[in-house]
Amino acid sequence: MTSVKEQEAIRKLMVFLQEWDSAHKVARSCILDNFIKSNDGKTEPELELEFSQGASLFLARLTAWLRMTYTYSTCLDKLLRSIGIFLSAASGRRYLIEFLEIGGVLILLEILGLNHLKEEDKRESVKLLQLVADAGRKYKELICENYGVQSLTKFLATSNSAEAQKDVQVLLDSLGHSNPMYQNQVYKGLVAVLPCASPHAQQLALQTLRVMQDVVGEVPSVLVEPVLGVLCSVHLEVQYEALQLLKALMAHEVRPALLKGLIALLTPPGKKAFTFREPTAFCLREPGVVYIQQAAAAKAIGVLAKESREVAEELIQLEVVHGLMVAVGNPDHVASQRHASISLEYFVHTFPSVEECVKKALGHTLFQHFMDSPETWYTKMDPVQAEELASSIVDVPRDTARQST
């Protein structure tokens, strides 16, 4: 037999549930406000005490209202935050199971794809998905089985909220670890984000790809073009993360393809790339993109070569010296000239065979300027010299790089 105190607690619960059932949108919004304020951070035993061992009855009402209203955003952020109190409750695994049984994961993922919903609502959805993923491997698999990676990467690429994008990055990183069945899917999903128009999404995707390298092992060749593609970004933080990823990738089989790609960027196709100029829209036109990519490739080549003698030798075999001299001979983009010259200096100082060939190509006077001041010597070139430099053939014998070690 229940005590008077218990009977009173049950009565209060029933009154509360009846109040919820009969309330309209505004009243329910107030109920949610009070619930969030009073119960945020509570454990499962504390929630059960609050609801007289009937907390699941209120959770069931919240999830039912979510199913009916999520497509048109009725108090959606408050509703998701309230459900989050249950899912995040310590010792509250049963709340999570109850939520999943009504198709909670599918609803959360669908919310991410509804263009008319607010960014705040979608961010709350991501937070709940993170709570699901935190519960363990089978829950990560559940998200992935329901096309979660596609939904999350699409939202990452299109979101206008830096905070929401960061939350998605954390979730994708979680899905990419301790989830062997789907880790490659996560990796490829992040690669698909790289060509998007959001610099912040590119930066976060590059960071996560780098962290995942040790997990995925060998890298799919599909990565090469997107990674080299982001080198055309005008955002330094994107270029920085791309360079960090390139450094990590040097230990993988994809290295030769990346090195060939970097060298190809030093010599843009067609002479017109070096003669086009339109002051009002230069940086927005394709030639400007080509120049930015050329400069970034020249910088990356120098960094990678200095990190590994073996990589430097491979670059020489791939005729990197000719490519760097083409970039130095681009008078329309100072950054290309500067980065290419600095990288070229490393090869000249490190490999006597390269020094001999570059000296022969430049001539005594110009070579002396280069040796004296590699960061500024190209400013002393006249247009004819720049043209000759860009079109010169530098033939470093294939075996001399290794002989000079």
Secondary structure, 3 states (H helix, E strand, C coil): CCCHHHHHHHHHHHHHHHHHHHCCHHHHHHHHHHHHHHHCCCCHHHHHHHCCCCHHHHHHHHHHHHHHHHHHCCCHHHHHHHHHHHHCCCCCHHHHHHHHHCCHHHHHHHHHCCCCCCHHHHHHHHHHHHHHHCCCHHHHHHHHHCCHHHHHHHHHHHCCCHHHHHHHHHHHHHHCCCCCCCHHHHHHHHHHHCCCCCHHHHHHHHHHHHHHHHHHCCCCHHHHHHHHHHHHCCCHHHHHHHHHHHHHHCCCCCHHHHHHHHHHHHCCCCHHHHCCCCCCCHHHCHHHHHHHHHHHHHHHHHHHHHHCHHHHHHHHHCCHHHHHHHHHCCCCCHHHHHHHHHHHHHHHHHCHHHHHHHHHHHCHHHHHHHHHCCCCHHHHCCHHHHHHHHHCCCCCCCCHHHHCC
